[in-house]
Amino acid sequence: MTIVPRLALTAALLGVLAIFPPATKQGCPANASEWAYPDCDDGNYITGYWWHSESWVPGLIRNDSQFVNLPPVMRGRAVWYAAGIMEATAEVRGLSLSGYIDGVASMSCADIGQSYWISRMETAPEQPLWEGPFLVVDCPQLDDVYAIIVGREEVVEVGWKTAMRWAVMESEYDPPPGGWQVLASRLAPTDSMPPTVVLSTWFPQRAEFYARALEVTLDPKPLYRNQNGVVSWRIDGQNWVSFSPPGPFRVPVVTATEPRREHPTAGQATATPDRATIPVDHPRRITMNFGDYAVAGVPLIVIIFALVEEIKAYGLTGKILRLVSLAIGLVLTFTYQVALLGQPTDAGGWFTVAVVGLLYGLSASGAYDFLDSRFPPK
């Protein structure tokens, strides 16, 4: 390749770098991982984000995780709303607090309109002293759910009146910073309660995130309605569904003469879900954007161009060079995916890696073929 095509190639590479300049944020060390420093947050929720610079969230959860069926009895932290906010939220949602101690916010939107009971662990760590019922009137928004449950270890948020009453009971003038350690129950307390679950460790194992693709289609925004006291949601963009509280807890009994059945037999009733669901396909569209895959701010395609050019210096040309370009594109794309985004967990993720790798490799070899055909060596 003579000086003219080399200059043309250099100009093209500089143009790519001008379009996708290296990210330089104040406070973000060079070559630092995004999850290591809040200042390195790139603003892409799909690949993870810093929640108010407080805790790292590994991705954006989907609607079903915002409406997850929580354990009947949970342990974690309780914080509080400012004065008047809980009452105003109940009024906006068409819910009456009459007959309830106060309103609360659940960690799942599926619980709005249902009852909670709370026991502060400081008052009776071994023998819970339950108070309630409280009415669930609110829940976290989608991008707050994971950070509030896992980062702050919350299970419930109470109203200002409840927070002040608890503070007075503890001879304090204000609620304690960070709130209280509590048990929250979705069931009315009885002598036999289900096992307590630590919500901050339970939720990450069940949270569903959007796949880390170059482009995703978000779930429809959930819509709320309250018709004559019946709360329902439109989650899939089509159907209105209502959620039911958990059924009464029964202590399992296992006898030697009748072993416990692990699977239902013919004629035996099976458990029904909390709500009727209709399978909905969540489409994924794959588009090509060279700037989405970058290392230290340098697009991966530029690195592939440089490697292919270096290999050409050793005399590789023609079909062999094209195969080498494809291999470099696939290897670097796969390595980038596993090292920075995590190993794909489904066929769609692997397909995306393969397509991006092929396109990168073809782009590199095709560009040089284009230049060589128009600027042959003299």
N, C-alpha and C positions, 0 to 999 in steps of 0.2 A: 504494500500500500504506500503510495507516494505522499508527499507533503500535503497536497491539496485535500485528499479524502481524510487524512489525519486531522487537519485543521477543521474540516467539516464535522468530524466525529467529536472533536473537543468542544466545538461550539454547541453541538446537540447535548452533550453531557452537562455542560454549564447551564444550558437552558432548563434541563430537568432539575438540576439543583436549585435554580432560581425559582422554579415553580414549587418545589418541595424543599424549602430550606431546612437545615438542621434546627431542631427545637432547642431553644436556649431560654430557659426560664430562670428568673432570679431566685436563688435559693435551691435550685435543683442541681446537684453535682453532675459533672459530665459523666456520661455512660451509666448513670444510675438507673435502677429499675423503678418503674412507676410506683409500685406498691411500697417501696422503701421510704419515700419522702412525699409528704403531702404536696410540696411545690412542684413535683414531677407529674401531677395529675394532668392527663392530656384531654380531659373533657369527654372521653368516650365511655359512656356507662356500660356498654356491652362488654368491654374488655376489663372492667373494674374501675372503681373510682374511690376517692377519699370523701367520706361523709363529714362535711363541716370541718375538715382537717383533723377529725377526732379518731376515726377508725377506718380501716381499709375494707371495702366491700368487693368481693371477687367478681361481681358481674351484676346485671340487672335481672331480678327475679321476674317470673311470669305471673299472670293473673291468678292462676290456680294456687300459687304459693301465698298470695295476699289473702286468699280465702281458704287457707288450709284448715283442716279439721284438727283443732288443738286437742291435746290430752285433757281428760276430765279434771285432773288435779295437777297444778304446775307450781314450781318453786322459782323464785327470782326476786326482782326488785320492783317496788312500787314507787312511782314519782307522782307529781300532781300538776293539775292545770291551774292557771291563774284564776283569780276571783271572777265569777260570772261566766266563764267560758264554757264550762260543762253544761250549765243550764241553757245557755244560748244554743249550743250544739244540739241538745235534745229538742228544743223548740223548732229549730230549722228542719230537723228530720221528722217532725211530727210525732215525737215520742213524749209521753207524760211521765214525770218522775214521781207522781203521786203513788204512795204505797211502797216506795223504795227509799233506802237510806240516802242514796246519792247516785249520780251517774258515774260511769267509768268508761275508759277506753280499753278495748281488747286488742291483742296483737294480731287478730284475724278479723277481717271485715265480715266474715260469715256469722259472727256472734252478735252483731248489732240487733237490738231488740230482745236479746236473751238476758237471763239473770246470772249474776256472779255472786259468790260468797268469798270473803277474804279473812285470813287470819294472819296477824302480825307475829312473826316467829320470835321476836324479842319478848313478847308477853307470855308465850307458852310454846317453847320450842319442841317439847315432847308431846304435849296434849293441846292440840290447836283449839283456840277459842275463836269460833267463827262468828262473823257478823255479816248481816245481809238481810234481804237481797239488795244488790246493786243492779242497776239497769245499764247494759252496754249501749252507749249512744255514739261511740266514735271508734276509729281505728287509724293506724298510720297509713300515709300515702305510700305508693308502690316503692319509690326509691329510698324510703326511710325504714321499711320493715326489717331488713336484715341487720342494719346497724343498730337499731333499737333493741332487737331481741338478742343478738350475739354480742355486739359491742358494749351496750349499756346493761345487758342482762335483765331487761325489763320483762314483766309478765302482765302488768296492768298499770294504768294511770288513773288516779282518783281525782275527784273534784276538790276545789279549794276548801270547802266546808269540812270535808273528811280529813284533809291534811291538817287543818288547824285543830280539829278535835283530837286527832292523834297526838299532835304536838303538845296540847294542853294536858292530855293524859300522862305524858312523859315529862311534865313540868318544864316544857320548853316554850319559848316565845315564838319561834318559827320552826317550820319543818326542817329536819336535818338535811344537810347537803348530801345529795345522792339518794335520798329517800329511805325506804325501809325494806328489809328482807321479809317477804311475805309468802304465804301459800294462797293461790287463787284457784277456786273450784267452780266448774261449770255445773256442778250437781249440788242439790241441797244437801247439807251435811247430815250424815247418819252415823251409826256406830261402825258400819263397815264401809270404808272409803277405798277407792282404787289407789294403787301405788302412786306416789308422788314422782313427777318427772321434772328434771331440770331443763327448762325450756331452751336455755342458751346452748345446750349441747344436743338437744333433740332436733331443733329446727334445721341446723346446717345439713344434717343427714337427709333431709326431705325437701329442701328448697330446690326448685327447678329454675335454672337460669336459661336465658337466651343463648343459643349456640353462637360461638365466636366466629362468625362469618364476616365477609367483607361488607355485606349489607343484609339486614334482617327486616322483616315486616312485623311491627309491634302488634300485640294483642289489642283488640278494641278497648277503649276506655270504659270501665264499668259504670253503669247507670243505676241509681238508687230510686226506689219508690216505696211509699207507704200508703196502702189502700185499706182504710178502716182498721188500722192497727196491724195489718199483715205486711211485714217487711219483705221485699223481694229485690233481686238484682238482675240486671242483664249484663252478663259477663262475656259471652261469646259474640255479642253484637246482634243476636237474633232472639234468644229465648229468655223469658223471665223465670227465675228460679228462687225458691225459698229454702232456707236452711233450718234444720231442726236441732234442738239441744240434744246432748247425749242421753241415752236411755238410762234407767236406774241400774246401779252397779249391783251385780250379784257375785258373791264369793264363789269361785269355782270349786266344785266338790268332785274328788276323784276317789273311787272305791276300787278295791282289789277285784271285785266280781264284775265290775263294768268299767273297763279301761276307757280312758279319755279318747274321744274321737278327734283326730286331727283334721279330717276332711268330711264334708257332709255326704251321707249316703242317699240312696234313692228314697224320695219321699220326705227327706229331712229338710226343714226350712234353712235357708242360707241368710246370712246377714245382708241387710240392704244398706246402700250408701246414704249419707246424710241428705243428699239431694239427687234428683234425677239429672243425669248428664247426657248430652248428645255429643258424640264425637265430632270434633271440629278440626279440620285440617288447618295447620298454621303454615302458610306458604313461606318459602325462603327464596329470595332472588339473589343470584350470584352475578355481580358486576365486577369489572376490572378497574382498579384504581391503584396505580403504581405507588401512590404515596401512603397507602394503608400498611404496607409491609416495609418497615424501615429499621435500621440499626444505628443507634446514636444519631438519629435524624437523617441519615443517608438512605435513600430508597434502595431496597434490595436489588432492583433492576440495574441500578448504577454499578453495584458491586459485581453483578453477573457480567455486565458489559466489560468491566475492567479485567475480570478473570479470563473471559474469552479472548480478549485482546492479548493478554499475556501468553496464553496457550498458542495463539497464532504465531507468536514470535518464535516458537519452537518448530514451525513448519507444518502444523496441522491445517488442512484446507478441506474444502468440499464436504462430502457426506460425513466423513469422520468428525470434522469440526462441528457439524450440525448435531450429531449424536452426543458429542461431548457437551455442547451447549444445553441440550435437553437434560442430560444427566446433572449438570451443575444446577440448572433451574430447579429440578425436582429435589436434589439433596439439600440445597440451601433453604428452599421453601419448607421442607419437612423439618429441618433442624430448627428454623425460626419458629415454626408452629409449636414444636415440643418444648423448646427452651423458654419461649416468652409467653405463649398463649396456652400451653398445656396440650397433652395428647388428645386428638379428636376422640369423641366418645360415641359417635354414630357414623353411619354410612355417609350422611350429608357432609360431616366435617372432613372425612377422608377424601370425598369427591372434590370438595373445595380446594384442599391442599394439592391434589393431583392436577386440577385445572389451572390453578395459579402457577404451579411449577412448570407445566407444559407451556403456558403462555409466556412466562418469563424466558424460558429456554428458547422458544421459537422466536421471540422478539429479538433476543441477542443475536442468534445466528442469522435471522432474516435481515436484520439491519446491516450486518457486515456483507452479506451477499448482495444487498442492494447497493452499497457503496462500491464494492469491488466490481460489480457489473458496469457501473457508470464511471468509475475512476480506476480502470485497470492499471496495474503496475507497468511502468515503462522500462 
